[in-house]
């Protein structure tokens, strides 16, 4: 009897496997047929796994190669819509044939959720929806969701030296996800976040209806400005309000290491960075480097802190301000460079000095590094002992593999109420932390475990109840939904309260109103209140 059981079992597995792949093939074929019937002459925007260009289209916007291995789940079909009707058709055919949709604008999701799923899915890649139209008289711009923020910056600056927009420093990030999660950059202390300047949007719901601010209502418009658009539908475009920038701004990068009292400098920065004039922004980037003169730890490593700044004004106003507020840094005129705002965007994007703003139009980074990221918020300055504990952990990893970035708040950030948008990390936080580590494949597990240990170490020094996190630095370590679409409130709130704090419950109610069947879902999408149930 036992031998009969084991002889039959492999046959059952083979049958189930064949049934599964046959079902996938049917879903794929049915979807393609459905799409072609509703959108004739669309062959150039539909890519199946049998197409020779499928992998190149898929990989073009994968900015995190950690999710481009052969073992990473792949979409059955990729759609690159040319207009809103193709988005509507994708939603209709996906619903009809039981496929999930993952929406991709720039491909920067830290966990790959815009192009990876463990269930049969379609990628809706918005790369062709990328127009940027600027109304300089009205000081607004209409931006399609597939545009990168670099394309937005370039278009704004093309005809005006006095207008800009507060958003990310990395030029290749797509605005679809960037704006819907918050969006911050070097002007956040002066102008706040991207979501604070969104005045309208075009949105396709689960029924395939195209809505704008008036027809979607203020609840949904509130939700997609910081609550993550992919939880509710497909954002096609945004209308943004531009901000005034001076003709001349000043930037500097000052590097200090252990022999230059870096611990004391970082410790002092925590007390002054959020209190600077709103025009002044100085972030700190920390990393371990090899010491050139033996000052450091036993492995001849040192800690370098890079103080990277944008000042919305000239150097003659900056220097006395720094002398009053942060003299310990020792800033001198030779450290500073005056330039236009668009040139400062190129500077913060990391391009070589003197690069033309046209480089902002590049949609992909020249070197793609597999990464794992995590985030934190700090309300009370970390002690010297606490900082030295961070240095100790940075010394554990290989030089050049990891960095920690501290972004100061204050200014406009503490003036906007936490509930005005779903993004709740406003007053009370003195700075945000991004932890980033390169994940080399052969050592991937060890490296990811290292950043998790660093995150555990930071527990006493960061926000509590909840421990806050930034949605655009997606981190599945902090909690996930169930794959079957049903998730308890207790389970969803584990990650939901970290991203959204008290705004989470309102997001649940909006989800229940706009997508009650939970069609738009992923591992950290807002579930409808009817599905998560009561507390």
N, C-alpha and C positions, 0 to 999 in steps of 0.2 A: 504493500500500500504506500509506504513511504517513497519508494523508488518511482512509483507511478506519479505521485504528486510532483516530484522534482523534475520528471521528464515532461510533464504538461506545463509547468510554470514558465519556462522560457518561451513556449509557444504563445502563452497568454500575453507575455510582455511584448513579443513581436507583433501580435495582433493589435494590441493597444497602440504601439508606436506607429504602425501602418495606418491605423484609424485616425490618429492624431494628425499625422502629416497629410493624409488625404483630406481631412477637414480643413487644414490650413490652405491647401491648394484650392479647395472649393471656395473658401472665403476670399482668397486672392482673386480668383477668376471672376467670381460673382461681383466683387467690388469693382474691378476694372470694367466689366461689362456695364454695370450700373452707371459708372462715371461716364463712359463713352456715350451711353444713350442720352444722358442728361446734358452733357457738354461735348457736342460733336467737334471734330477737328482739334482735340485736346491732346493728341498723342505726344506732342513735344513737352508736355508738363507732367506726364505720368511715367514713372520709372519703376519697373518691377525688378525682382532679383534676377530675371533672365536678361535684362538689358545690359549691354556692354558698358554703358555710362553710369549704371546704378551706384557702384562703389565710389566713383569720383564725385557724384552729386551728394552722396551720403557723407563722405569724409570732408568735403569742402568746408563745411561750417562746424565740424567737430573741433572745438578749441581746446578740449581736454582729452589728449590721446589715451588717458586711462580707460576711456570707453570706446576705443576703436580697435580692440583686439578681435581676433577671429572668434573668440568665445562670447563676445558681447552680443546679446540678442539684437537682431536686425529687423527693421520694418518690412512688412510684406510689400508695401507700396510706398513710394515717395511722391507727393504732389507738390509742384512748385507753381502755385496759382498766379495767373496774370491779372485777375480782377476778382471782385467780391463774389461773383457768381460761382467761381471755382471753389471758393471756400464753402459756400452754401452747399454745393454738390458733394463735397468731401464729407461734410457733416451728415447729409441725408444718406449717402451710401454706406458710411461707417455705421450709422445707427441700424440701417436695414440689415446689414450682414454681420453685426456683432463684433466690430473691430473698435479698439480704442484709438483716440487721436492724440498724438503728441505734437504740439505746436512749437516750431523753432524759428527764431528771428536771427540771433547771432551765434547760438551754439555755445554759450559760455557757462551754462548751468554746471555748478561744481560737482553735481552728482549725475549729470547726463540725462536728467529727466525730460529734456526737450527732444530727445532722440533715442531713448532706450526704454524698453518695457519688458516685463516678464510674461505678458499676455499678448496675443496677436494684435498688432497695431499698425497704424498708418502714420507716417510723418508728414505733417503739413508744413512745408518749408517756405517761409515768406520771402525768400531772397529776391524774387522778382517784384515784390511790392515795396519799393524803396525810394519813392519820390519824396523830395523835400521842397516845399514851396513857401517862400518867405514873403510876408507882407510887411515891408519896412515902415510904411506909413502907420500901420496898425500895431506894429511891434509884436507880431504873432507869426507863427509858422505852422503849416500843416505837414505832418511827418508820417509817412506810412511805416507800419510796424516792422518791416524788413530792413529798414535803413539802419546803418550803424551810427553811433553817436559821433564818430569822426566825420561821417558824411553830413550830419546835421551842423556840426561846428563849421565845417568848410563852407557850406552853403550860406550860413549866417554871415560869415566874415567876408564872403566874396564881394559884397557891395557895401559893407558897413564896418567901420572900425569902432563903433560906439555901442554895438549890440552884442550880446552873448547869451549863454544859457548855462545854468548850474547843473552839472551832471558829471558822469564818470570821467576819470583820467585815461582809461584804456580805450583807444579809439575804435577797436573792433567790436565792442559790445553792441548787440542789437537793441534797439529802443523798445521793442515789443515787451520783452521781459524786464529790461532795465527800469523803464518808467513804472511798470505795474508793480514792482517790488519796492520802489523808493527812489533810488538813484541819487548818489552823492558824489561830490568832488571837491575841488580846491576852493570853490566859492560858497560852500555850505554855511560858513559862519556869517557871511554877508547876506545870502539869498535863500538859505535853506536847501531843500531837496528838489529834485525834478518834479515830484508829485505835487509840490506846492505851487507849481506854475502850469498845471494842465487845466485847460478850460473847456475842453470837449473831447469826444472820442467817437470813432465808428467801431461798432461791435456787432458780432454775429452770435446769436444765442443758439441753444440746442434745437430750436425749431427751424433754424435757418433764416430767421428774421434779422434784417440789418437795422440796428438801433443807433441813435445818437443820444446826446445828453438829455434832450427833451423827451424822447420816446422811451429811453431806458429808465428814467427817473433818478432822483438824487441818491437813493440807497445804493443802487448798482454803480452809479458813477462814483460814489464814495468808495465802494469796495474795490474797484479795479485800480484805484490810485494808491497802491501800497499793499493790497491784499492778495496780489498775484492774479493776473488776468486769466491764466490757464485753468483756474478753478471754476470759472464761470462761463467761458465761451472763448471766442477768438477775436482779439483786438486787431482791427485792420489798420487803423490810423489814429493819431493823436493830434489835437490842436494845442499848441503850447504858447505861453506868454513869455516873450523874451525880456531880458533885463539889460539895463544900461551898464556899460563897462567903460572905464577911463581909457583914453588913447594910449596912455603909458602905464604899464604895470612893472613890477620888479620881482624877480625870482632869485632864489639862492639855494644851494645845497652845501651844507657845512658838515663835514665828517669828523667825528671825535671817537677815540678808542679808550681803552682802559688807562693807559698812561696819561691821557688828557682828561681824567676824572669823569669818564662817561657816566658812571653810576650816579654821581652827584648831579650831573647835568640833566639826565633823564628824570631823576627824582624832582628836581626843581621845575622842569618843564610841566609836570603834572599840575603844579599849583598855579601856573601863569598862563598856560596855552588857551584855556577857555575864557580868560579874562582880558585877553588882548583886545584892542580895537577890532571892530567887526571886519575891517578891511584886511586884517592880517591873519593868515592861516599858516601854521607850521606843524607838519606831521613829523613823526619819528619812525624811521625804519631801522630795525635791529637785526643784526646777523653776526654769526661767528666767522672770523677770518683768520688766516695764518698770520702770526705776529712777525714783523720784520726785525724786531730788536729784542726778542726774548721776553717781552712783557706780556703776561697772560697766564694761562694755566700750564699744567705740567706737559701738555701735548703741544706747547708752543702756539696756542690759539689765543686770540683776543676777541673782544666784543667791539663791533663798530656800530655807532648810532649815527644815522644820516638824518640831519634836520633839514627838511625840504619845504620850501616856503613859496607861497604866492602872496604878494602884497598889492592891493588894488590902488596903486599910486607910485610916485617916483621915489628914487633912492634917497633924495634929500629929506623927505618926510619919514622914510623908514628908519634911517640910522638913529636919529634921536629917540624915536619910539622904542627901538630895541635897547638902547642904552638905559632908558628908564625902566623897561619892563623885564628884560632878560639879559642883563649885562654879562652874566656868566658865560654865555655862548661866545662872546668875543667877536661878534660880527663886525667886519670892516668893509669899506666900500669895494675893495677888490673882490670880495665874495659875491657881489651883487651884479645882476644883469638887468638892464632896462629893456623892455620890448613891448610889442603890442599884445593884446589879450590872445589872439589866435596863435601867436608865436609861443606864448606861455603854455597853450594847450599842447603844442608840439613838444615842448620841453618836458611837461609832465607825462606825456605818453612814452618818453624814453628814447626819442630819436636823437641822432647826433646833432651837436650844435650847428646851427645854420641850415638845417633841413627846411625845405620848402613846405608850406602847409598842405601841398598836394599829397604828401605822404599819409595824411589823415584819411584819404580815400581808399587806402589798402584795407581789404576786408578780413584778411587773415594775418596773424602774426608770423614773422619769418621763421621763428623757432617755436614749435609747440612742445610744451613740457607737461607730462602727466602730473596732476596735482591733487592733493587733498587739502581742503580748507575748513576752518572752523572760526567762530566769532564770539566775542564777549563784549560786555559794556562795563565800564568802571565808574563808580560813583564816589569813591574815596581814594585819594592817592595811595599807591602801593608803597610800602616801606622800603628802605634800603635793603633790608634783609630779604624781603620778597623779591626785589629786582635781582639781587645776587643769586637767588634760587633759579630765576629765569636764565641767567647767564650759565649756570651750571648745566641746565638742561640743553641749552643751545650748544654747549661744548660737546654733548654726547653725540650729536649728529655730524655728518661729514660737512666740511666747509662748502658753502655755496648751495647747499641743498634746501635750506629753509630760511625763512625770515618772519619777523613779527612786525606788524605795522600798527602804530597808534595814531588815530585820527581825532583831533580835538573837536569838541563841541562848543557850547556857549554861543553868544551872538544871537542870530536869528533862530537858531535851533531851540533855544530855551523860551522863545516868545510865542511859539505856535503850540496850542494845546495838543495833548496826546491823542485826543479823540477826533481831531479835525480831519485826519486821514487814518487809514488802518495802521500806518507806520507809527508805533507808539513811543519810540526811543528818543525822547526829546529832553525836556527839563529834567535835571537830576543826574544826568550822565555827564561826566567831564570829558570822557573820550571813549572811542570804540577801538577794539582790538581785532585785527585779522591775523590768524595764524595760517601759514601756508608752507607746505612741504612738497618737494618733488618726489614722486613715487616711481622709483626705478623698479621695473618689473620683477627682477630676480630677488629684490629685497622689499617688495611692496608691502607685505604683511607687517614686517618689522618696522618699516617707516611709518605706516599708518598707526600702529600700536604706539610708536614714539609720540606722535602728535596727540594721541588720546591720553597718554600719561601726562604730557605737558598741560593739556586741558584740565585733567584732574588736579594737578598741582595748583592751578590758578583758582580753584574753587573758593578759597577763603578771601580772595582779593577782588572778586567781581560781583556783579549784581546777583541778588538772591530773591527767591519767592515771587516771581520765577527768575531763574537765571536766563537773562535775555539773549536773543540771537537775531541776526539780520537775515531776512528771507533771501536776499540776493546772494548771500554766501551760503547756499543750500548745504545742509548737513543732516544726513539721514541717521547719524548716530543719536540724535536727540529725540528720535521717535518716528514711527511710520504708521500709515494706515494698513488695513488688510487688503490683499489683492482682489478679493471678491466683491469689493465695493461697499461692504457693511462694516462699520467701525463704531465702537462704543464712544460715548462722550469722554469717558475716562481715558481711553487710549488716544483719541485725537487731541485732547487737551494737553497731553504730555509735551508735544511739539508745538501745538497751536498757541498756548499761553506764552511760550518762549519767544515766538515770532511777533505775536500781536497783543499780548497782555489782555487788558480788559476789552479790547476791541474784538477778540475772538468770537464771543457770543453773538455780536452783531453780524459778523461775517457768516456765521452759521445760518442766521435768519435770512440773509440776502441769498445765500446759496439755495436754501429751501424754496425761496420765491422764484429764482431765475432758472434753476436746474434741479428740480425735485427728484428726478430719477438718477442723479449723479452720473450723467453721461460723461461730463468732463472730469476726469479724475486721474490722479497719480499717487505716488507714495506719500506725498505731503500736500494733497489738495484739500480744500475746505469741503468737508462732507455736509450734506443737507441735514438740518435739524431733525427731520422726520426719521432719518436713518440712524443718526447717532443716538437719538432718544433723549430722554431727560437726564438730568444730572444724577 
